[in-house]
Amino acid sequence: MTSLDRPADGGDESRGGAAGGAGSGTSAPTVTDKALMEAFGGVRGMVDTTVPGLVFVLVYTVGRDLHTAAVAALGLSVLLALARLVRRETLKHAFSGVFGVAIGAVFAMMSGDAKNFYLPGMLYTLGLAVAYCLSAVLRFPLIGVLLGPLMRENLSWRTRNPGRLKAYTKATWAWGLVLLGKSAILFPIYFWGDVTQLGWVKVALGIPPLLLCVYLTYVFLAKAPPPIDVIAEMEAEEAAEREREEARGNAAARTEP
């Protein structure tokens, strides 16, 4: 697969980024589209957060029983988390899915309105969209904050790699605008539609927008300069400092009478 950190052909920014990467003393780390997908939860994470909502709308459509639908969705979410635990897979996305379903179930059962099962997730999506857009405006794009450690560049792209700052800003705008578009579809249905309509539309909009965002992030970063491997720089500096200390120790030993 193509490396996300391949320098673009030509262009001053690419040469500058490559020079920065070379300064670290190691080749730039590479991250494939598969690794990028996993950084955002992967297909399994998307399933863990989408299928419980599908179960909720199916059970509610058939039986029109809010409590049964909520318990079924929450139970499935817990089973998915336990399956990850048995396979010794990362639990971060599974537990976030359980937490989200649990909050939705509590909202729905306390209010007596099945549509409120989806409200916490919708509010979270809207808040995340606003956060992405604000971070892009403030030139502190959240996608860079999330992916910087994965790329071993941390926050060096903010001051030392303007090409990657530009790419992360574009990617962050993409996430913010796509999620805003998703919210613009769901909230009118929440206010003026019924729970079945809302449930099916929310399930339909569960995975495709995330795949689009991941794809756009991949495209923007594939065209960006390579990252500056600040981890390798720090390791090289520590090694050089140890060598200097050893040299001073050896020199002191030779001068002793």
Summary of the structure (lengths in Angstrom):
residues: 257
radius of gyration: 23.9
end to end distance: 62.0
largest distance: 93.6
contacts: 832
relative contact order: 0.15
helix: 76%
strand: 0%
